[in-house]
Amino acid sequence: MDTQPSVHRARQDAPFPPTWPHRFPISPQRVAPHRSMLLLHRYILAHYFRNLGLITASLISIYLLIDFFEKIDNFLEKGKSLDLIATFFLLNIPFIIDMMSPVCILLAGVVTLGVLNHTNELIALKAGGIPLKKIVLPIVGAAMACILLLLAMAQLVLPTTIATTNHIWNREVKGKTPLGIYRQGRYYYRGQDGVYSFARPDPQVNIFKQFSYTAWSPDHQVRTLIAAETARWHQELWTLDNGQVQKIIGNGRFATEIFKEKRFDFPERPEAFFVPPYRSMELSLLQLYKETQTARSDDERARAKAEFYGRISYTLLGLPLLLLGLPLLLMVYRKWGRDLSLAIPVSCGLAFVCWGGYTTLQSLAKAGYLPPLAAAASIHLLVGGFGLYLLMREDA
C-alpha cells in the first residue's frame, strides 16, 4: 500500500503558530536574508503608521471635543457664523498635532511592539536570530521621519494657522485688539497720547526694560520724551528708574531732567499691552532664530534662544521617549506578564514626567538660570541615553 499520500497529508496537517501565515508571511528558507529583512521592516512600518494614525486621530478628536464644548458658547454669544467656527477648529488641528506629537510617537511605537509581543511574533523573530535592535530600527526610523515632517510643519504651516486662530479667538470672539507690534525684541504700542517702546523679558511680570514713552501734540509734534533703564508697574503707578525726561520749551529746544527714580501717571496700564497667547508660535523656526541674532540685551537674547531651542526640543521629545518606552514594554511584560494593558499607562506616565521636566527646564532657561541649549538638550540626552542602554541590555 502506498503511504506517500498519507505522509504528504501529515505534513500539510502539521501545526503552525496560528498567526504566522496570516500576519507575517515570510519563509526564511525561500527568501534571501536581505529581502527577508526588507519585508520585515515593511511589515513593522505598516503597523507603526497605522497605529500612529489611529492614535493621532483619537487624541485630536478628544482635544477638539473638549475645546468645542469649552468655546462654543463664546462663539454663539457673539453671533458668529458656522463657517467661522468650523474654520477656527479646523485650523487648530496643526497646533494640536504639534502639541500631541511626542505622546503619539511614543504610543505608536509601544503599541506596535506590544502587538508583536502579544502575538508571539517578537519571540519568533528573536528565536530566528534577529536581534531586537534590528526589529525596532524601522520604528525608530519612522519616528525620525515624523519629526522631520513636524519641523517642516513648524516652519511652513504653524505660523499661518496659529496667527489665524489667534485672530479669530482674540479679536472676533473676545474683542481684544493688539495695540502695537513686536519687532526685533521690542514692543511698540500706541496709546491715547503717545507711543510706548520697551522690552519685556517676562510677559507675566510687569517689569519693562529699556522703556521709552513719546507724547505727541495735536499737530503731531513731539511734546515729551521719557526714557528709562527700567519701568515697573506698582501700586497703580508707573515707577521708572535711571532715566531722563525731555520736554519741548519752544523753538525746537528741550529741557532735560535726569532722575534715579520717578513716578509717572501714564494713561495706559500693563493690561492694555495685549499680546496674543502663543505669540512665539506665530513665528517660524527661522524667525525665532533671527530673533536670537537681533536681541539687544542679554536677557532678551537668553529668552529668544530659550524660545528657539525649546521649540525644536519639544518636537524632538518623541524620539527619546520612544527609545525608553520600547524596552520598558518588554520589562513590564517579563515582570508582570502583561504588555499593553500596563505598558500604555506606564508610557503615558513617562511622557508626563518628561513633559514636566522639560517645562521646568525651559522656565529656568527663560529666567536666565540655565543656558538655553543645556536646558533644551538635557532631557533628551538623559532619557534617550537610558533608553539606548536598556535596549542594548535586551540584546545581551
Contacts in CASP RR format, 6 or more apart in sequence:
PFRMAT RR
TARGET T0000
AUTHOR 0000-0000-0000
METHOD contacts of the structure
MODEL  1
MDTQPSVHRARQDAPFPPTWPHRFPISPQRVAPHRSMLLLHRYILAHYFR
NLGLITASLISIYLLIDFFEKIDNFLEKGKSLDLIATFFLLNIPFIIDMM
SPVCILLAGVVTLGVLNHTNELIALKAGGIPLKKIVLPIVGAAMACILLL
LAMAQLVLPTTIATTNHIWNREVKGKTPLGIYRQGRYYYRGQDGVYSFAR
PDPQVNIFKQFSYTAWSPDHQVRTLIAAETARWHQELWTLDNGQVQKIIG
NGRFATEIFKEKRFDFPERPEAFFVPPYRSMELSLLQLYKETQTARSDDE
RARAKAEFYGRISYTLLGLPLLLLGLPLLLMVYRKWGRDLSLAIPVSCGL
AFVCWGGYTTLQSLAKAGYLPPLAAAASIHLLVGGFGLYLLMREDA
17 120 0 8 1.000
17 124 0 8 1.000
19 119 0 8 1.000
19 120 0 8 1.000
19 121 0 8 1.000
20 124 0 8 1.000
23 119 0 8 1.000
23 121 0 8 1.000
24 40 0 8 1.000
24 43 0 8 1.000
24 121 0 8 1.000
24 124 0 8 1.000
26 36 0 8 1.000
26 39 0 8 1.000
26 40 0 8 1.000
26 43 0 8 1.000
28 36 0 8 1.000
28 128 0 8 1.000
31 39 0 8 1.000
37 130 0 8 1.000
37 134 0 8 1.000
40 125 0 8 1.000
40 130 0 8 1.000
40 135 0 8 1.000
40 138 0 8 1.000
41 137 0 8 1.000
41 138 0 8 1.000
44 112 0 8 1.000
44 116 0 8 1.000
44 135 0 8 1.000
44 138 0 8 1.000
44 139 0 8 1.000
45 138 0 8 1.000
45 142 0 8 1.000
47 112 0 8 1.000
47 115 0 8 1.000
47 116 0 8 1.000
48 108 0 8 1.000
48 109 0 8 1.000
48 112 0 8 1.000
48 138 0 8 1.000
48 139 0 8 1.000
48 142 0 8 1.000
49 108 0 8 1.000
49 142 0 8 1.000
51 107 0 8 1.000
51 108 0 8 1.000
51 109 0 8 1.000
51 111 0 8 1.000
51 112 0 8 1.000
52 104 0 8 1.000
52 105 0 8 1.000
52 108 0 8 1.000
52 109 0 8 1.000
52 142 0 8 1.000
52 146 0 8 1.000
53 104 0 8 1.000
53 108 0 8 1.000
55 104 0 8 1.000
55 107 0 8 1.000
55 108 0 8 1.000
55 111 0 8 1.000
56 97 0 8 1.000
56 100 0 8 1.000
56 104 0 8 1.000
59 96 0 8 1.000
59 100 0 8 1.000
59 103 0 8 1.000
59 104 0 8 1.000
60 93 0 8 1.000
60 96 0 8 1.000
60 97 0 8 1.000
60 100 0 8 1.000
63 96 0 8 1.000
63 100 0 8 1.000
64 89 0 8 1.000
64 92 0 8 1.000
64 93 0 8 1.000
64 96 0 8 1.000
67 89 0 8 1.000
67 92 0 8 1.000
68 89 0 8 1.000
71 169 0 8 1.000
71 173 0 8 1.000
72 85 0 8 1.000
74 173 0 8 1.000
74 174 0 8 1.000
75 84 0 8 1.000
75 85 0 8 1.000
75 88 0 8 1.000
75 173 0 8 1.000
78 172 0 8 1.000
78 173 0 8 1.000
80 172 0 8 1.000
80 173 0 8 1.000
84 168 0 8 1.000
84 172 0 8 1.000
87 164 0 8 1.000
87 168 0 8 1.000
88 165 0 8 1.000
88 168 0 8 1.000
88 169 0 8 1.000
91 161 0 8 1.000
91 164 0 8 1.000
91 165 0 8 1.000
92 161 0 8 1.000
92 165 0 8 1.000
94 153 0 8 1.000
94 157 0 8 1.000
94 158 0 8 1.000
94 161 0 8 1.000
94 162 0 8 1.000
95 158 0 8 1.000
95 161 0 8 1.000
95 162 0 8 1.000
95 165 0 8 1.000
95 278 0 8 1.000
95 281 0 8 1.000
97 104 0 8 1.000
97 150 0 8 1.000
97 153 0 8 1.000
98 150 0 8 1.000
98 153 0 8 1.000
98 154 0 8 1.000
98 158 0 8 1.000
98 315 0 8 1.000
101 146 0 8 1.000
101 147 0 8 1.000
101 150 0 8 1.000
101 315 0 8 1.000
101 318 0 8 1.000
102 314 0 8 1.000
102 317 0 8 1.000
102 318 0 8 1.000
102 321 0 8 1.000
102 351 0 8 1.000
102 354 0 8 1.000
102 355 0 8 1.000
103 318 0 8 1.000
103 321 0 8 1.000
103 348 0 8 1.000
103 351 0 8 1.000
105 143 0 8 1.000
105 146 0 8 1.000
105 147 0 8 1.000
105 318 0 8 1.000
105 319 0 8 1.000
105 321 0 8 1.000
105 322 0 8 1.000
106 318 0 8 1.000
106 321 0 8 1.000
106 322 0 8 1.000
106 325 0 8 1.000
106 347 0 8 1.000
106 350 0 8 1.000
106 351 0 8 1.000
107 344 0 8 1.000
107 347 0 8 1.000
107 348 0 8 1.000
109 139 0 8 1.000
109 143 0 8 1.000
109 322 0 8 1.000
109 325 0 8 1.000
109 326 0 8 1.000
110 322 0 8 1.000
110 325 0 8 1.000
110 326 0 8 1.000
110 329 0 8 1.000
110 340 0 8 1.000
110 343 0 8 1.000
110 344 0 8 1.000
110 347 0 8 1.000
111 340 0 8 1.000
111 344 0 8 1.000
112 139 0 8 1.000
113 122 0 8 1.000
113 135 0 8 1.000
113 136 0 8 1.000
113 139 0 8 1.000
113 326 0 8 1.000
113 329 0 8 1.000
113 330 0 8 1.000
114 122 0 8 1.000
114 329 0 8 1.000
114 333 0 8 1.000
114 339 0 8 1.000
114 340 0 8 1.000
114 343 0 8 1.000
115 340 0 8 1.000
116 122 0 8 1.000
116 125 0 8 1.000
116 135 0 8 1.000
117 123 0 8 1.000
117 329 0 8 1.000
117 330 0 8 1.000
117 333 0 8 1.000
117 339 0 8 1.000
118 339 0 8 1.000
118 340 0 8 1.000
122 135 0 8 1.000
125 135 0 8 1.000
126 132 0 8 1.000
126 135 0 8 1.000
131 395 0 8 1.000
132 391 0 8 1.000
132 394 0 8 1.000
132 395 0 8 1.000
133 391 0 8 1.000
133 392 0 8 1.000
133 395 0 8 1.000
136 326 0 8 1.000
136 391 0 8 1.000
139 322 0 8 1.000
139 326 0 8 1.000
140 319 0 8 1.000
140 322 0 8 1.000
140 323 0 8 1.000
143 318 0 8 1.000
143 319 0 8 1.000
143 322 0 8 1.000
144 319 0 8 1.000
147 315 0 8 1.000
147 316 0 8 1.000
147 318 0 8 1.000
147 319 0 8 1.000
150 315 0 8 1.000
151 285 0 8 1.000
151 312 0 8 1.000
151 315 0 8 1.000
154 284 0 8 1.000
154 285 0 8 1.000
154 311 0 8 1.000
154 315 0 8 1.000
155 284 0 8 1.000
155 285 0 8 1.000
155 286 0 8 1.000
156 284 0 8 1.000
158 281 0 8 1.000
158 284 0 8 1.000
159 281 0 8 1.000
159 282 0 8 1.000
159 283 0 8 1.000
159 284 0 8 1.000
159 287 0 8 1.000
162 278 0 8 1.000
162 281 0 8 1.000
162 282 0 8 1.000
163 282 0 8 1.000
166 276 0 8 1.000
166 277 0 8 1.000
166 278 0 8 1.000
166 279 0 8 1.000
166 282 0 8 1.000
167 276 0 8 1.000
170 176 0 8 1.000
170 177 0 8 1.000
170 178 0 8 1.000
170 274 0 8 1.000
170 276 0 8 1.000
170 277 0 8 1.000
171 177 0 8 1.000
176 274 0 8 1.000
177 274 0 8 1.000
178 274 0 8 1.000
178 275 0 8 1.000
178 276 0 8 1.000
179 189 0 8 1.000
179 190 0 8 1.000
179 191 0 8 1.000
179 272 0 8 1.000
179 273 0 8 1.000
179 274 0 8 1.000
180 187 0 8 1.000
180 188 0 8 1.000
180 189 0 8 1.000
180 190 0 8 1.000
181 187 0 8 1.000
181 188 0 8 1.000
182 188 0 8 1.000
182 275 0 8 1.000
182 279 0 8 1.000
184 291 0 8 1.000
184 294 0 8 1.000
184 295 0 8 1.000
184 296 0 8 1.000
185 199 0 8 1.000
185 291 0 8 1.000
185 294 0 8 1.000
185 295 0 8 1.000
185 296 0 8 1.000
185 300 0 8 1.000
185 304 0 8 1.000
186 197 0 8 1.000
186 198 0 8 1.000
186 199 0 8 1.000
186 210 0 8 1.000
186 296 0 8 1.000
187 196 0 8 1.000
187 197 0 8 1.000
187 198 0 8 1.000
187 199 0 8 1.000
187 200 0 8 1.000
187 273 0 8 1.000
187 275 0 8 1.000
188 195 0 8 1.000
188 196 0 8 1.000
188 197 0 8 1.000
189 195 0 8 1.000
189 196 0 8 1.000
189 197 0 8 1.000
189 268 0 8 1.000
189 272 0 8 1.000
189 273 0 8 1.000
190 196 0 8 1.000
191 267 0 8 1.000
191 268 0 8 1.000
191 272 0 8 1.000
192 267 0 8 1.000
192 268 0 8 1.000
193 215 0 8 1.000
193 216 0 8 1.000
193 267 0 8 1.000
194 213 0 8 1.000
194 214 0 8 1.000
194 215 0 8 1.000
194 216 0 8 1.000
195 213 0 8 1.000
195 214 0 8 1.000
195 216 0 8 1.000
196 211 0 8 1.000
196 212 0 8 1.000
196 213 0 8 1.000
196 266 0 8 1.000
196 268 0 8 1.000
196 273 0 8 1.000
197 210 0 8 1.000
197 211 0 8 1.000
197 212 0 8 1.000
197 213 0 8 1.000
197 214 0 8 1.000
198 208 0 8 1.000
198 209 0 8 1.000
198 210 0 8 1.000
198 211 0 8 1.000
198 212 0 8 1.000
198 231 0 8 1.000
199 208 0 8 1.000
199 209 0 8 1.000
199 210 0 8 1.000
199 296 0 8 1.000
199 297 0 8 1.000
199 299 0 8 1.000
199 300 0 8 1.000
200 207 0 8 1.000
200 208 0 8 1.000
200 209 0 8 1.000
200 273 0 8 1.000
201 207 0 8 1.000
201 209 0 8 1.000
201 299 0 8 1.000
201 300 0 8 1.000
201 303 0 8 1.000
201 366 0 8 1.000
202 366 0 8 1.000
202 367 0 8 1.000
203 275 0 8 1.000
206 232 0 8 1.000
206 233 0 8 1.000
206 234 0 8 1.000
206 270 0 8 1.000
207 230 0 8 1.000
207 231 0 8 1.000
207 232 0 8 1.000
208 230 0 8 1.000
208 231 0 8 1.000
208 232 0 8 1.000
209 229 0 8 1.000
209 230 0 8 1.000
209 297 0 8 1.000
209 299 0 8 1.000
209 300 0 8 1.000
210 229 0 8 1.000
210 296 0 8 1.000
210 297 0 8 1.000
211 227 0 8 1.000
211 228 0 8 1.000
211 229 0 8 1.000
211 230 0 8 1.000
211 231 0 8 1.000
211 240 0 8 1.000
212 225 0 8 1.000
212 226 0 8 1.000
212 227 0 8 1.000
212 228 0 8 1.000
213 224 0 8 1.000
213 225 0 8 1.000
213 226 0 8 1.000
213 227 0 8 1.000
213 264 0 8 1.000
213 266 0 8 1.000
214 222 0 8 1.000
214 224 0 8 1.000
214 225 0 8 1.000
214 226 0 8 1.000
215 222 0 8 1.000
215 223 0 8 1.000
215 224 0 8 1.000
215 225 0 8 1.000
216 222 0 8 1.000
216 223 0 8 1.000
217 223 0 8 1.000
221 248 0 8 1.000
222 248 0 8 1.000
223 247 0 8 1.000
223 248 0 8 1.000
224 245 0 8 1.000
224 246 0 8 1.000
224 247 0 8 1.000
224 248 0 8 1.000
225 245 0 8 1.000
225 246 0 8 1.000
225 254 0 8 1.000
226 240 0 8 1.000
226 243 0 8 1.000
226 244 0 8 1.000
226 245 0 8 1.000
226 246 0 8 1.000
226 264 0 8 1.000
227 243 0 8 1.000
227 244 0 8 1.000
228 240 0 8 1.000
228 241 0 8 1.000
228 242 0 8 1.000
228 243 0 8 1.000
228 244 0 8 1.000
229 241 0 8 1.000
229 242 0 8 1.000
229 243 0 8 1.000
230 240 0 8 1.000
230 241 0 8 1.000
230 242 0 8 1.000
231 238 0 8 1.000
231 239 0 8 1.000
231 240 0 8 1.000
231 241 0 8 1.000
232 238 0 8 1.000
232 239 0 8 1.000
232 240 0 8 1.000
232 241 0 8 1.000
233 239 0 8 1.000
233 269 0 8 1.000
233 270 0 8 1.000
237 263 0 8 1.000
237 264 0 8 1.000
237 265 0 8 1.000
238 263 0 8 1.000
238 264 0 8 1.000
238 265 0 8 1.000
238 266 0 8 1.000
239 261 0 8 1.000
239 262 0 8 1.000
239 263 0 8 1.000
239 264 0 8 1.000
240 259 0 8 1.000
240 261 0 8 1.000
240 262 0 8 1.000
240 263 0 8 1.000
240 264 0 8 1.000
241 260 0 8 1.000
241 261 0 8 1.000
242 259 0 8 1.000
242 260 0 8 1.000
243 258 0 8 1.000
243 259 0 8 1.000
243 260 0 8 1.000
243 262 0 8 1.000
244 256 0 8 1.000
244 257 0 8 1.000
244 258 0 8 1.000
244 259 0 8 1.000
245 256 0 8 1.000
245 257 0 8 1.000
245 259 0 8 1.000
245 262 0 8 1.000
246 254 0 8 1.000
246 255 0 8 1.000
246 256 0 8 1.000
246 257 0 8 1.000
247 254 0 8 1.000
247 255 0 8 1.000
247 257 0 8 1.000
248 254 0 8 1.000
249 255 0 8 1.000
276 282 0 8 1.000
280 288 0 8 1.000
280 307 0 8 1.000
280 311 0 8 1.000
283 291 0 8 1.000
285 308 0 8 1.000
285 311 0 8 1.000
285 312 0 8 1.000
288 304 0 8 1.000
288 307 0 8 1.000
288 308 0 8 1.000
288 311 0 8 1.000
289 308 0 8 1.000
291 304 0 8 1.000
291 307 0 8 1.000
291 308 0 8 1.000
292 301 0 8 1.000
292 304 0 8 1.000
292 305 0 8 1.000
292 308 0 8 1.000
295 301 0 8 1.000
295 303 0 8 1.000
295 304 0 8 1.000
299 368 0 8 1.000
302 365 0 8 1.000
302 366 0 8 1.000
302 368 0 8 1.000
302 372 0 8 1.000
303 366 0 8 1.000
305 365 0 8 1.000
305 372 0 8 1.000
305 373 0 8 1.000
306 362 0 8 1.000
306 365 0 8 1.000
306 366 0 8 1.000
306 372 0 8 1.000
306 375 0 8 1.000
306 376 0 8 1.000
307 366 0 8 1.000
308 372 0 8 1.000
309 365 0 8 1.000
309 372 0 8 1.000
309 373 0 8 1.000
309 375 0 8 1.000
309 376 0 8 1.000
309 377 0 8 1.000
310 362 0 8 1.000
310 365 0 8 1.000
310 372 0 8 1.000
310 375 0 8 1.000
310 376 0 8 1.000
312 376 0 8 1.000
313 358 0 8 1.000
313 362 0 8 1.000
313 376 0 8 1.000
313 377 0 8 1.000
313 379 0 8 1.000
313 380 0 8 1.000
314 358 0 8 1.000
316 380 0 8 1.000
317 354 0 8 1.000
317 355 0 8 1.000
317 358 0 8 1.000
317 379 0 8 1.000
317 380 0 8 1.000
319 380 0 8 1.000
319 384 0 8 1.000
320 354 0 8 1.000
320 379 0 8 1.000
320 380 0 8 1.000
320 381 0 8 1.000
320 382 0 8 1.000
320 383 0 8 1.000
320 384 0 8 1.000
320 385 0 8 1.000
320 387 0 8 1.000
321 347 0 8 1.000
321 350 0 8 1.000
321 351 0 8 1.000
321 354 0 8 1.000
321 383 0 8 1.000
323 383 0 8 1.000
323 384 0 8 1.000
323 385 0 8 1.000
323 387 0 8 1.000
323 388 0 8 1.000
323 391 0 8 1.000
324 350 0 8 1.000
324 383 0 8 1.000
324 384 0 8 1.000
324 386 0 8 1.000
324 387 0 8 1.000
324 390 0 8 1.000
325 343 0 8 1.000
325 346 0 8 1.000
325 347 0 8 1.000
325 350 0 8 1.000
325 387 0 8 1.000
326 387 0 8 1.000
326 391 0 8 1.000
327 387 0 8 1.000
327 390 0 8 1.000
327 391 0 8 1.000
327 393 0 8 1.000
327 394 0 8 1.000
328 343 0 8 1.000
328 346 0 8 1.000
328 347 0 8 1.000
328 350 0 8 1.000
328 390 0 8 1.000
329 339 0 8 1.000
329 343 0 8 1.000
329 347 0 8 1.000
330 394 0 8 1.000
331 390 0 8 1.000
332 338 0 8 1.000
332 339 0 8 1.000
332 342 0 8 1.000
332 343 0 8 1.000
332 346 0 8 1.000
333 339 0 8 1.000
333 343 0 8 1.000
336 342 0 8 1.000
354 379 0 8 1.000
354 383 0 8 1.000
357 379 0 8 1.000
358 379 0 8 1.000
361 370 0 8 1.000
361 375 0 8 1.000
361 376 0 8 1.000
361 378 0 8 1.000
361 379 0 8 1.000
362 375 0 8 1.000
362 376 0 8 1.000
364 370 0 8 1.000
364 375 0 8 1.000
365 371 0 8 1.000
365 372 0 8 1.000
365 374 0 8 1.000
365 375 0 8 1.000
365 376 0 8 1.000
END
